[in-house]
Amino acid sequence: MKIMPYIPPSVVQEVKRMDLLTYLKNYEPYELVHFSGNTYTTRTHDSLKISNGKWMWWSQRTGGRSALDYLIKVRGYSFLEAVELLAERANIQPSLSVSENVPMEKQLLLPKKNQDDQKVIAYLSGRGIDKEIIQFCLESGRVYESAFHHNAVFVGMDEKNNPKYAAIRGTGTSFIGEANGSDKNYSFSIFTEKPNDTMHLFESAIDLLSYATLQKLDGKEWRREHLLSLAGVYQPAKEIEKSKVPAALARALKMHPEVKTIVLHLDNDRIGRLATKAIFTVLPKQYQVKDVPPKQGKDYNDLLCIKLNLAITKREKSTKKSMSGHENMRDRR
């Protein structure tokens, strides 16, 4: 499935405001060379001079003001590619300056797709995920590799398989984030093609895929029951009774009214246990709710890695950001 990006006009307008010196200082400092006074040049093109908010590439008799102009005229990006790159790196989000009385549909800004998915395949394989399951996710458009940073992108879709949400994980870094415009009602999932009365709930896409792999290793059909991940760690209210059912779970249960049993596979830590208690409390009594955390390790990927004798991924706590390109974050998963 080919995923076409949508870039709101407000994002394009904001991207055009970034001057070249600001761009190079923030995102390609290795390329910036001080020439004299307030004039700079680049390591690749010494005839390109930057001064007073403008730049000129003298050898090619072309110039401009913005970083967007530079990426197109000097680096050879298409307009769409250049806008995507700048929006990702600067975390530029769609404008929210609309009337509060008018509901605004979220516009998902997906990272550009890479020509192949080799780094994502290697990353998921290194986390122990089964090759058949990886291939299913790639072919169905649920997972792909981003072009600029080679992140793993986990896509959540609506009933018509239109992308509505994307969780992003670094394949060679500790980056964790979400694509701009992600709708938490549509988190990463693998639902069965036939009606089934059981739904399994996980904190992350990696945990979901790890559980599916464990099912396959045990000789079970991994697509027999509904699998749903939450869009990030579920945060209950201070008074647990006032908590709400996670948005992704509420939508999934509406989609699949045949579900009678919900199995919670949340983490073996304080946050995971508290979230489990809250979901138990707020789910309607019509559902049978089971708590099945991993038997070993902090989460289901730990459990899978222990079973396969793979190294467990190290984590450092952080706050997840809604962005798609910047990599100064630590992954807790």
Secondary structure as the mmCIF struct_conf table of DSSP 4:
data_model
#
loop_
_struct_conf.conf_type_id
_struct_conf.id
_struct_conf.beg_label_comp_id
_struct_conf.beg_label_asym_id
_struct_conf.beg_label_seq_id
_struct_conf.end_label_comp_id
_struct_conf.end_label_asym_id
_struct_conf.end_label_seq_id
HELX_RH_AL_P HELX_RH_AL_P1 PRO A 9 LYS A 16
TURN_TY1_P TURN_TY1_P1 ARG A 17 ARG A 17
STRN STRN1 ASP A 19 ASP A 19
HELX_RH_AL_P HELX_RH_AL_P2 LEU A 20 TYR A 27
HELX_RH_3T_P HELX_RH_3T_P1 PRO A 29 GLU A 31
STRN STRN2 LEU A 32 SER A 36
TURN_TY1_P TURN_TY1_P2 GLY A 37 ASN A 38
STRN STRN3 THR A 39 THR A 42
BEND BEND1 ARG A 43 THR A 44
TURN_TY1_P TURN_TY1_P3 ASP A 46 SER A 47
STRN STRN4 LEU A 48 SER A 51
TURN_TY1_P TURN_TY1_P4 ASN A 52 GLY A 53
STRN STRN5 LYS A 54 TRP A 57
HELX_RH_3T_P HELX_RH_3T_P2 TRP A 58 GLN A 60
TURN_TY1_P TURN_TY1_P5 ARG A 61 ARG A 61
STRN STRN6 THR A 62 GLY A 64
BEND BEND2 ARG A 65 ARG A 65
STRN STRN7 SER A 66 SER A 66
HELX_RH_AL_P HELX_RH_AL_P3 ALA A 67 LYS A 73
TURN_TY1_P TURN_TY1_P6 VAL A 74 VAL A 74
BEND BEND3 ARG A 75 ARG A 75
HELX_RH_AL_P HELX_RH_AL_P4 PHE A 79 ALA A 90
TURN_TY1_P TURN_TY1_P7 ASN A 91 ASN A 91
BEND BEND4 VAL A 98 VAL A 98
TURN_TY1_P TURN_TY1_P8 GLU A 100 ASN A 101
BEND BEND5 VAL A 102 VAL A 102
STRN STRN8 LEU A 109 LEU A 109
HELX_LH_PP_P HELX_LH_PP_P1 LEU A 110 LYS A 112
STRN STRN9 LYS A 113 LYS A 113
HELX_LH_PP_P HELX_LH_PP_P2 ASN A 114 ASN A 114
BEND BEND6 GLN A 115 GLN A 115
HELX_RH_AL_P HELX_RH_AL_P5 GLN A 118 GLY A 126
TURN_TY1_P TURN_TY1_P9 ARG A 127 GLY A 128
HELX_RH_AL_P HELX_RH_AL_P6 LYS A 131 GLU A 139
TURN_TY1_P TURN_TY1_P10 SER A 140 GLY A 141
BEND BEND7 ARG A 142 ARG A 142
STRN STRN10 VAL A 143 GLU A 145
STRN STRN11 SER A 146 SER A 146
TURN_TY1_P TURN_TY1_P11 ALA A 147 HIS A 149
STRN STRN12 ALA A 152 MET A 157
TURN_TY1_P TURN_TY1_P12 GLU A 159 LYS A 160
STRN STRN13 PRO A 163 ARG A 169
BEND BEND8 THR A 171 THR A 173
STRN STRN14 ILE A 176 GLU A 178
STRN STRN15 ASN A 180 ASN A 180
TURN_TY1_P TURN_TY1_P13 GLY A 181 GLY A 181
TURN_TY1_P TURN_TY1_P14 LYS A 184 ASN A 185
BEND BEND9 TYR A 186 TYR A 186
BEND BEND10 PHE A 188 PHE A 188
STRN STRN16 SER A 189 ILE A 190
BEND BEND11 GLU A 193 LYS A 194
BEND BEND12 ASP A 197 ASP A 197
STRN STRN17 THR A 198 PHE A 202
BEND BEND13 GLU A 203 SER A 204
HELX_RH_AL_P HELX_RH_AL_P7 ALA A 205 LEU A 217
TURN_TY1_P TURN_TY1_P15 ASP A 218 GLY A 219
TURN_TY1_P TURN_TY1_P16 TRP A 222 ARG A 223
BEND BEND14 ARG A 224 GLU A 225
STRN STRN18 HIS A 226 SER A 229
BEND BEND15 ALA A 231 GLY A 232
BEND BEND16 LYS A 238 GLU A 239
HELX_RH_3T_P HELX_RH_3T_P3 ILE A 240 LYS A 242
HELX_RH_AL_P HELX_RH_AL_P8 ALA A 247 MET A 255
TURN_TY1_P TURN_TY1_P17 PRO A 257 GLU A 258
STRN STRN19 THR A 261 LEU A 264
BEND BEND17 ASN A 268 ASP A 269
HELX_RH_AL_P HELX_RH_AL_P9 ARG A 270 VAL A 282
BEND BEND18 LEU A 283 LEU A 283
TURN_TY1_P TURN_TY1_P18 LYS A 285 GLN A 286
BEND BEND19 TYR A 287 TYR A 287
STRN STRN20 GLN A 288 ASP A 291
BEND BEND20 LYS A 295 ASP A 299
HELX_RH_AL_P HELX_RH_AL_P10 TYR A 300 LEU A 308
TURN_TY1_P TURN_TY1_P19 ASN A 309 ASN A 309
HELX_LH_PP_P HELX_LH_PP_P3 LEU A 310 LYS A 314
STRN STRN21 LYS A 321 SER A 322
BEND BEND21 SER A 324 GLY A 325
#
